[in-house]
Amino acid sequence: MTPTNILLLISGYFLLLMLISYFTGKNDSNEDFFKAGKHSPWFVVAFGMVGASLSGVTFISVPGWVADSQFSYLQVVFGYFLGYLITAFVLLPIYYKQNVTSIYQYLDDRFGFVSYKVGAISFFVSRVLGASFRLFLVAIVLQQFVFDAWNVPFEVTVTLSILLIWIYTFKGGIKTIVWTDTLQTLFMLMAVGLSIHFILAKMDWSFGQFLASEEFKEYNKTFFTEDFFAKNSLIKSFLGGMFITICMTGLDQDMMQKNLTCRTLKDAQKNMVTFSIVLVAVTFVFMLLGALLFIYADQHQIALPLMDGKPKSDLLFPEIALNSGLGPVVAITFILGLIAAAYSSADSALTSLTTSFCVDFLGIEKQPESRQKKIRKTTHVGMSILLILVVISFKHILDTNVIDGLLQVASYTYGPLLGLFAFGIFTKHQVYDRYVWIVAIASVLMIVGLANIPVETLGGYAFGYELLPINGALTFFGLWSIRKK
């Protein structure tokens, strides 16, 4: 598939998103931008959240990770499922009871101004980095397979990508995103299903033959229980996944903002439970695709694509979809799936960052009504510029698989949020609010120190995703130490 054809396909897809934006953004009100008027059907939110949670990271990076990790990522995903249930039945009732626009307003009510700002800053840093990880992954694919052919610099690719997102979200905000996410999830799942179908046909295998093959057995080990000290051991991965979900969904303005657009708490809970079941199944299909890609690459002597002279497993899926002769259907659906994955996470991240900054830092709800819309629009532009700068910087500093890097960052940045909300929900103590920021910084620094202890020093123990609950526990005990008697 030529770069010109890919660009035409992207343009057509973008026009479709603009059409949705036109109908959903007619009011151009802050109420619709932040809460969608609280009229979103729960099943639409649930289906759209699948795509937003998967994003470009799952679409490309999870299949590319199979060679190194086999199916061990599913251990984390099973933990996700329990985390979603906790989010649905512990956190959502609190948010609906308080009728918040930003979920960090809970911390203001529970502890005070400093705790509120610590929570908002933790989210802000986490979401900027998380969204940038996802955008970076898609940008490098577009760069390698489209814009390099025209000698377009990477910086221009990133700027154009975020500019397109800004254009179709600047009026409708979360109201637009609830509906565009639905379309994007559909394209993403269609791309994966058709890719599996056509690769199997090319290999002259049925799906059953693939699952029974000796080649598949080299990749399909799921549970790692032999060595608790290993980073990918079952218990550590499961608990890490559970806490990652509680933080990256339940304590994350991006994901919760969509849930809070549902009419009632009951609808939001139905959305969360349905979404969690579907997400586990869909992630398993992505793992199957990853194994199939590496088997296909071995049989056809397809080497891992290079990026800056280094093999990059994240680029194997696009390499096979676009350049291995599978046909135009696979190429077209892959591009649609890729762009859907990019936009379904990036557009909601941009909107949630705008919401959080307006509500948590600028106090937009306390501003004169005549200025509120202007504040929102100016902030939306500022958040777009910030994402551009961070994504561009990743090209020069990132040297890990993107899904692994994303989860590592979550271990550092979401810990203070976990500790703050846990202390607020499970104790009745007040704290000396002015010291909360010291507790948060100290816990993050201790986690960074733990993560960098050489494995040999700990008798072979390798820290993994359990760093997140440890971070939350350190924050919790730090808050306990500054509680009011």
LUMGUVO-769068 format. One record per residue: residue in one letter; x, y, z of N, C-alpha, C, O in turn. Coordinates in steps of 0.05 Angstrom, whole numbers, plus 5000, padded with zeros to 4 digits. Example, Ala and Ser with C-alpha at 12.3 -4.5 7.8 and 13.67 -1.06 7.14 Angstrom:
! LUMGUVO-769068
A526448865156524649105156526449345156528549345169/S525749555142527349795143525850015157526850235161/
***
This chain:
! LUMGUVO-769068
M501749765000500050005000501850255000503550275017/T501350434981503150664978502550875000500250885010/P504551035006504051255025501751435017500251535035/T501451484991499251654982496551534989494751674998/N496251274983493751144989493151145019490851185028/I495251105035494851115065493851385073492051415090/L495051595062494351865069491451925061489952065076/L490651835038487851875029485851725048483751835054/L486651495057484951345075484651485102482451505113/I486951595111486851745137485051985134483552055152/S485252125111483652365106480652295106479052445118/G479952075093477151995093476151935121473852005128/Y477751795136477051725164476651975180474752005196/F478452165177478352415192475752565185474552685203/L474952575159472552705151470052585165468152715172/L470152315169467952175183467852275212465652315223/L470152305225470152405252469152685253467752765272/M469852845234468853125233465853135230464553315241/L464752945216461852935213460552885240458553005247/I461652685254460552635281460852875299459052945314/S463153005297463653245313461753465307460853615325/Y460953495282459053705274456353675289455253865299/F455353425290452753375302452853375333450953465346/T455153295344455253275374456253535386455953575410/G457453715370458553955381457054205375458054435378/K454454175367452854405359452554605382452554855378/N452154505407451654685429454154845437454055075446/D456554715434459054845441458954955470459755185475/S457854795488457654885516459554745534460454515527/N460254865556462054735576460654485588462054295594/E458054495591456554265602456854025584457353795594/D456654065558457053835539459953755538460553525536/F461753955538464653895535465553725559467153545555/F464753795583465753665607464153415615465253215625/K461453415610459753195621457853075600456352895607/A457853175575455953085555453053105563451352955554/G452553305581449753345590448653115606446353105612/K450452925614449652685629447452535615445452445628/H447652505589445652355574446752135557445452045538/S449152035563450351835546449151555552449051485576/P448351405532447351125537449650955548451950965537/W449150795568451350655582452650455563455150415564/F451150325545452250125527454150245506456050125497/V453450495498455250645479457850705493460050675481/V457750805518460150865533461850615537464250625534/A460550385544461950135548463450045524465849975525/F462150045501463449955476465750145469467850055460/G465250405471467350595464469750585483472050625474/M469350515508471550505527473450265521475750275529/V472450065508474149845500476449955482478749895486/G475650115462477750225444479550425458481950425453/A478350585476479950785490481950645509484250745512/S481150425521483050285539485150135524487450115533/L484450025501486449875485488450065473490850035477/S487450265459489150465447491250345428491350105423/G492850525417495050435399497050265412498450105399/V497350285439499250125454498549835452500249665445/T496049765458495149485455495149395426495949175420/F494249565409493849495381496549405368496549225352/I498649545375501249485363503249355383504549165376/S503449475406505549395424505049125438506948975442/V502549065445502048805457502648565439504048385447/P501748565413502648355395505748345392506848125390/G506948575392509848585389511448495413513848435411/W510048475436511348395461511348095465512747995483/V509747945449509347665454511947505452512347315467/A513747575434516247425431517847435457519147235464/D517847655470519447685495518047585520519247475538/S515347625521513947575546511947345544510747265563/Q511647225520509547025514506847135522506247375515/F505146985535502447085542502347185571500147195582/S504647245582504747325611503047585616502147625638/Y502747745595501147995599498247935608496948095620/L497247685601494547615609494347605640492147645650/Q496547535653496447545683495747815693494247855712/V496848015680496248295687493348365680491948495695/V492448265657489648315648487548195667485548315672/F488147955677486247835697486148015722483948035734/G488348135729488348325751486648575744485348685761/Y486848655718485248875709482248835716480849005725/F481348585710478448525713477548575742475448705746/L479048475761478348525789478448825795476748935810/G480348965784480649255789478149405778477349595790/Y477149315755474749445744472349405762470749595766/L472049175774469849125793470049305817468049415827/I472449335828472849515851472149805843470949945858/T473049885819472350155810469350195808468350405816/A467949995797465050015793463450035819461550185821/F464349885840462649865864463850005888462550015909/V466250115886467350275908467650565901466750745916/L468850615877469450895870467151045856466551275863/L465750905838463651045823461451155842460451375838/P460550995862458551105880459451375894457751545898/I461951395900462951645912462751875893461852095901/Y463551835868463552045848460652135842460152375840/Y458851945840456152015833454752155857453152345854/K455452065881454252195905455052485907453352655914/Q457552545901458552825903458052985878458553225878/N457152855856456552995831458853165822458553405817/V461253055820463653205814463953235784462953065768/T465353445775466253465748469053345745469553195726/S470853415763473453295765473353115790472553195811/I474252865787474152675809475952755832475652665855/Y477852935827479753015848478453225867479653295887/Q476053315860474653485878473953335904473453455925/Y473753075902473352905926475552955947474952975971/L478052985938480253025956480053295970480853325993/D478953495956478553755968476553735991476953846013/D474353595986472353566006473353396030472553446053/R474953196024475753006045478053106062478053076086/F480053236049482553316063483053616063483753736083/G482853736039483454016037484754086011485153915993/F485554336008486554455984489054325974489254255950/V491054285992493654165983493253885973494353815952/S491753725987491253445978489853445951490553275933/Y487953625947486653645921488653705899488453585878/K490453895904492353965883494353745878495253695856/V495153595900497053375896495753155879497053045861/G493153105884491752905867491552995838492052835820/A490853245834490553355807493153355792493253285768/I495353425806497953435793498853145786500053105765/S498352955804499052675799497752575774498952455757/F495052635771493652555747494852705723495252575702/F495252955725496153115702498753005691499052965667/V500752955709503252845700502852565688503952505667/S501252405701500752125692499452125664500351975647/R497452295660496052285635497652415613497452315590/V499152625618500852735597502852525587503152485563/L504152385606506052175598504651935585505651835564/G502351855596500951625584499951685556500251515538/A498651915553497651985526499952015506499751945483/S502252125516504552155498505751895490506551865467/F505751695508506651435501504951325478506051225458/R502351345480500551235460500851385433500951265412/L500951645435501351805410503951755397504151745372/F506051725413508751675402508751415386509851395364/L507451205397507450945383506150965355507150865336/V503851105354502551135328504151315310504251265285/A505351525321506851715304509251575291509851645268/I510551395305512951265293512051075270513551035251/V509650965273508650795251508050965227508850895204/L506551175231505951355208508451465196508651495171/Q510451525212512951635202514351435184515251495162/Q514551185194516050975180514750895154516050845134/F512050875154510650765132509250965113508250895092/V509251215122507951425105509851655100510651715077/F510451805121511752065118514752055112515752245100/D516051835118518851815110519151815080521151915069/A517151705066517351695037517351975025518252015002/W516252175040516252445030518152625045518052875042/N519852505061521952655076520652855095521753075099/V518352795106517052965125518252915153518352685161/P519153115167520353065193518352955213515953005211/F519452805232517752685253516252895269513852855276/E517453125273516153335288513553435274511653495287/V513653445248511353525232509153315234506753375236/T509953055233507952835235506452855262504052835262/V507852895283506652915310504753165311502553135321/T505653385301504053635302501453595286499353685295/L501653485263499253435247497353245260494853295260/S498353035273496652845286495052975308492652925311/I496353135325494953255347493153485338491053545350/L493953625316492253835305489553715296487453835301/L489653485283487153355274485353295298482853335297/I486553195320484953125344483653385355481353385363/W485253595356484253845367481853945351479854045363/I481953925325479854035308477153905314475154045315/Y477153645318474453525321473553495350471353395355/T475253585369474353575397473953845410472953865432/F474754065396474854325410472054435417471754605433/K469954325404467254415410465754215428464754285449/G465653965418463953775432465253645456463753555474/G467953625457469253505480468453225485468453055467/I467653165510467052885517464552785504464252545499/K462652975497460252885482460952775455459752575446/T462852905441463752795415465252535419464852345404/I466952525439468652295443467152035449467851825440/V464952065465463351825471462451685445462351435444/W461751845425460851725400463051655381462951445367/T465151815379467451745362468851495372469851335357/D468951455399470251215410468850965401470150755397/T466250985398464650745389465550665361465950435355/L465650865344466550805316469450705316470050515301/Q471150815332473950745332474350465343476050315333/T472750385363472950115374472149915352473449705349/L470049975337469149795316471349755295471849525288/F472649965286474749935266477149785278478349625263/M477749825303480049695315479649395316481449235309/L477349305326476749025328476548895300477348665296/M475449035282475248935254477948885242478448685229/A479849075248482549045237483948795248485248655233/V483648745274484948515286483748255275485148065268/G481048245274479747995265480447935236481047705229/L480448135218481148085190484048025187484747865169/S485748145203488648075201489147785208490647645194/I487847685229488147405236487147225214488347025207/H484847295203483547135182485447115157485846895147/F486447335148488047335123490847215128491847085109/I491947245151494547125156494246815157495946675146/L492146725170491646435171491146325143492146105136/A489646475127489146385099491746375083492146185068/K493546565087496146565073497846325082499346225065/M497546245107499146015117497745755112498845545119/D495345765101493745525096493145375121493245125122/W492445525142491745405168488845485174487845695167/S487445305189485045375202485645495229487945465238/F483745615242484245725269484945505288486645535306/G483545275285484145045303486944935299488344865318/Q487844925274490544835268492645025280494744935290/F492145285279493945475291494145425321496445425332/L491945395335492045355364493345085372494545065393/A493144885354494344625360497244595350498444395355/S498244795337500944775324503144785345502844895367/E505444655338507744665356508944945357509945025378/E508645095335509645365335508245545355509445705369/F505545505358504045665376504845605405504845785422/K505545355411506345275438508845425447509345435472/E510445525429512845675436512245945448513846075460/Y509746045444508946315452506746325473506346535484/N505346105478502746125492502946075522500846045535/K505246065534505446035563504246285576505146505571/T502346245594500946465606501646515635502146745643/F501746295651502146325679505046255687506046045681/F506346445700509046415709509246395739509146605753/T509346155749509246115778511845995789512145955814/E513845945772516245805781517945975799519245885818/D518146235793520046415807518546665816518046845800/F517846675842516546915852518247165850517247385848/F520947125849522747355848522647485820523447715817/A521747335800521847435772519747665769517747665783/K520347845751518548075746515847985737513848115743/N515647765722513047675710511647455726510047315714/S512247425751510947215767507947275769507147505768/L506347055772503447085771502347275792500847455786/I503147235818501947395839502647695835500947865838/K505147745829506048025826504648155802503748385804/S504348005780503048115756500048165761498948365753/F498747965775495847995780495248235798493548395792/L496748255820496248475839496948745826495648945829/G499248735810499948985796497849065777497149305775/G496748875762494548935743492149055756490949245746/M491348935779489049035794489449325802487649485799/F491749385813492149655823492549855799491850085801/I493749755778494049925754491250015744490850245736/T489349825744486649895735485250085754484050275745/I485550035780484250205800485350495796483750685797/C487950515790489150785787488650895759487751125757/M489150745738489050845711486250865700485750985679/T484350755714481450785707479950915729478851135726/G479950795753478250895775479151155786477551315796/L481751215785482851465796483851645774485451835779/D482951605750483851745726481551905715479451795707/Q481852175713479752345703478952275674476652295667/D480952175658480352105631478251895629476251935615/M478651675642476751445640474151505656472051435646/M474451625679472051675695470251885683467851885687/Q471352075668469752285656467652165637465452265635/K468351945624466351815606464251675622461851695615/N464951545644463051415661461051615673458751555677/L462151845680460452045693458452185673456852345682/T458652115648456652215629454152045628452152125615/C454251805641451851635642449751765659450251935676/R447251695654444951825667444951765697444351945713/T445551515705445351445733447751275741449251175724/L448151235767450251065777449850775768451850645760/K447450685768446950405759447750365730448950165724/D447150565713448050545685451050545683452250385667/A452350715699455350725698456550455707458550365696/Q455350325727456350065736455849845716457649675712/K453549855702453149655681455149695659456249505648/N455749945652457750005632460449885640461849765624/M461349925665463949845674464149535675466249425666/V462149395684462249105685462348985657463948805652/T460549085640460548985612463149025598464248855585/F464149275601466649345589469049175598470749095582/S469049105624471348945635471348665624473548555619/I469048545620468848275609469848275580471348105572/V468848465565469548485537472548535534473848425516/L473648705551476448775548478348545552480348515538/V477748365572479348135576479347955551481447865542/A477047905540476847745516478347865492479747725478/V478048125489479348255466482348255469483848215449/T483348295493486248285498487348015491489547995480/F485947805498486847535491487047495461488947365451/V485247615446485347595417487847745407489147655388/F488547965419491048115411493447935416495347945401/M493447785438495747605444495947385423498147315414/L493647285415493647085393494747195368496347065354/L493947445361495047575338498047605340499447565320/G499047675363501947705367503447445361505447445347/A502447225372503746965367503646905337505646815325/L501446955324501146895295503047075279504146975259/L503447315286505247495272508047385273509447385252/F509047305296511747205298512146935283514246885271/I510046765284510246515269510346575239511946455225/Y508646755230508646825202511246955193512346895172/A512347125211514947255204517147045202518947065185/D517246845220519246635219519046475193521046415181/Q516646415186516246245162516946395136517746265116/H516646655136517146815112519646985114520047165097/Q521346925133523847075137523447375137524947525124/I521547465153521047755156522447845181521747765203/A524448015177525948115201524448335214522848475202/L525148375240523948605255524748865241527148895236/P522949045237523649305225525549455244525549415268/L527249625232529149785247528150065251526850175234/M528750175275528250455280530750565292531650475313/D531850765279534350885287536550665290538250675308/G536450465271538450265271538050035290539749845291/K535850035306535349825325532749675318530849795310/P532749405322530249255317528049345336528549395359/K525649385325523349485340520949305337519649295316/S520449145358518248945356515549075353513648955342/D515249325363512749465360511949505330509649555324/L513849495312513349545284512849295268512549315243/L512849055281512448815265509648795253509348725230/F507648855269504848845258504549025234503548935213/P505249285235504949445211506649345187505849365164/E509049245193510749135172509348915157509348905132/I508148725172506848495159504248585145503648495123/A502748765158500148845147500549005121498848985103/L502649165120502949355097504849255076504549325053/N506849095083508949035064509548735059511548675046/S507748565068508448275065506648135044506747895042/G505048285030503448175008500848045017499947855004/L499748125040497248005049494848125035492648015037/G495248325019492948435004491948695015492548775037/P490348834998489449105006487449105029487349305044/V485948895033483948885054485348915082484549065099/V487448755085488948755110490249035114490149145136/A491449135092492849395094490849615102491449785119/I488549615089486549825094485449805122485250015136/T484749565130483549535157485649595179485049695200/F488249525173490349585192490549885197490649985219/I490650035174490850325177488450445192488850615209/L486050345185483750445199483850375229483250545246/G484750125235485050045263487050215277486750285300/L489350265264491450415276490550705282491050805305/I489350835263488451105268486251115289486151295305/A484450915288482350895308483650865336482750995355/A485650695338487050655363488350915373488250985397/A489551055354490851305362488851515372489251635393/Y486751555356484851765363483151695388482451875403/S482551445391480651365413481951415440480551455460/S484551405442485851465468486751755469486551885490/A487851865447488952135448486752345450487152545464/D484552315437482452515439481252535467480752755477/S480852305479479752315507481852425526481152555546/A484452365521486552465539486652765537486852905557/L486552875512486653165509484253295522484553515535/T481853175520479453285532479653275563478953475576/S480553055574480753025603482853215615482453315636/L485053245600487153435610486053725610486553875628/T484553785589483254055588481254085612481254295625/T479653875616477753885638479053915665478354095681/S481153745670482453755696483854025700483654135722/F485154125680486554385683484654605688485154785705/C482354605673480354815677479154805704478855015718/V478354565713476954545739478854545762478354685782/D481054395761482754345784484854575788485554625811/F485654705767487754905769486755185764487755375777/L484855215746483855485739481255555753480455785753/G480055355766477455405780475355525761474055715768/I474955395738473255515718470355545727468955725719/E469455365745466755375755466255625772463955695777/K468355745782468155985799468556245783468156465793/Q469256205757469656445740466956545729465056395729/P466856805721464456905709463656735684465356655669/E461056695682460156515660460956615633461356465614/S461256875630461956995604464856925596465456935572/R466556845615469356785610469856485608471956395599/Q467956325617468556035620469155895593470955735592/K467655955573468155825547470855905536472255735525/K471656165538474256255529476456115544478456035532/I476256085570478255945586478555655576480855565573/R476355525572476455245563477855215536479555045532/K477155395517478355375490481355435491482955315477/T482155635506484955705508486555475521488755405512/T485455355541486755125554486954885535488954745535/H484954845519484954625500487354655480488654455473/V487854895472490154955454492754895469494654775458/G492954995494495354955510495954665514498354585513/M493954505520494454215525495354075499497053895500/S494354165476495254055451498254105446499653925438/I499054345452501954415448503654255467505854165459/L502754225492504254065511504653775502506853675504/L502553655492502753375482504753355459506253165457/I504653555441506553555418509453555428511053395419/L510053715447512853735457513753485471515953395468/V511953355487512753115501513052885482514952725485/V511252855463511552635444514152655428515552455424/I514752895419517252925404519752855421521652745411/S519652925447521852855464522252555468524552465471/F520052405466520252115470522051985448523351785453/K521952095425523551975403526551965410528051795401/H527352145427530252165434530952035460533351995466/I528951955476529651845503528451565507529351435526/L526551475491525151225497526650985485527150995460/D527350785501528750555490527550285499528950085500/T524950285506523650045516521149995500520250165485/N520049745503517449685491515449885503515449925527/V513649985487511950205496509950115518509450265537/I508749875515506849785536508249755562507149815583/D510749645562512249605586512949885598512749925622/G513850065581514450335591512150475603512350615623/L509750445590507350575601506650475629506050635646/L506850215633506150105659508250175680507550205703/Q510750195672512850285691512250575700512550635724/V511550745682511051025689508651035708508651195727/A506650865704504250865721505050795750503850895769/S507050625753507950545780508950785796508750795820/Y510150975782511251215795509151425800508951535822/T507551485779505951725780503151685793502051875804/Y502051445792499451395803499451315833497351315846/G501751255844501951165872500751365892499151285909/P501551625890500351815909497251835907495951865928/L496151805883493251805880492051565895490051595909/L493251335891492351085904492251115934490351055947/G494451225945494651255974492651455985491451416006/L492351675971490551885980487651795980486151836000/F486751665958483951575957483551345977481451335990/A485451165980485150945998484851046027483150956042/F486551236034486451356061483751496066482651486087/G482851636045480351786048477951606050476051666065/I477951376036475651196035475551006059473450956070/F477950906067477950686087478750776115478850616133/T479151036119479551136146477751386150476751496130/K477351466175475851706180477551936190476652146198/H480251896188482052096198482252336179482052306155/Q482752566191483652806177486652816179487852686196/V487952966160490852986161491553286161489953456156/Y494053336168495153606165495653656136497753576125/D493753776123493653806094496153926082497053856061/R497354116097499654266085502154086082503954166068/Y502153846094504453676092504053446071505953296066/V501753436059501153216041503053206017503852986008/W503853436006505653435983508353305990509553185973/I509253346015511753226023511552916023513352786014/V509352816033508852526033508852416005510052205999/A507452555987507252455959510052445945510752245933/I511552655948514252665936516052455948517552325934/A515952425974517652225988517051945979518851785974/S514451875975513751605967514751545938515651325933/V514451745921515351705893518451675892519451495878/L519851835908522851805908523651535919525551415909/M522251435939522951165950522450945929523950755928/I520250975914519650775893521750785871522650575861/V522551025863524751045843527250915854528650775839/G527850955879530150815891529950515891531850375884/L527550415898527150125898527450005870528749805866/A526350145850526350045823529250035812529749875793/N531050195823533750205812535750045829538150065824/I534749895849536549715863537349475846535549355834/P539949415842540749195825539448935835539148885859/V538648765816537348505822539148335840538048195858/E541748345835543548175851543448255880543848085898/T543148505886543048605914540748485929540848445953/L538548425915536148325928535848015925533647905928/G538047885920538047595917536547495893535447275893/G536547655871535247575847532347685844531047635823/Y531347825864528647925862528548175843530048365846/A526648155824526348375805523648515810521548385807/F523648765816521148915819519748945793520948995772/G517048905793515448935770513149135775513649345786/Y510749055768508449235770507449255799505749425805/E508549095817507849125845508849385857508149455880/L510549525843511549785852509149985856509350155873/L507049955841504750135843503350105870503050305884/P502549855878501349835905503249905928502450005948/I505849845924507749925944507850225947508050335969/N507850365924507750655924505350755938505450945955/G502950635932500550715946500650665976499650835992/A501850445984502150376012503950576027503350666049/L506150656014507950846026506451116030506851246051/T504951196010503351446013501351416035500951606051/F500051186037497951136058499251166086498151306103/F501551036090502751046116503951326122504151406145/G504751456100505651736104503451916113503852086131/L501051876102498752026111497951956139497052126155/W498251706146497651616173499551766193498651836216/S501951806185503951936203503252236207504252356226/I501752356188501052636192498052676198496952896194/R496852456207493952486214493552656239495352676256/K491252766241490552926265489652736286488052556281/K490552766311489852586333486852616339485952476357/
***
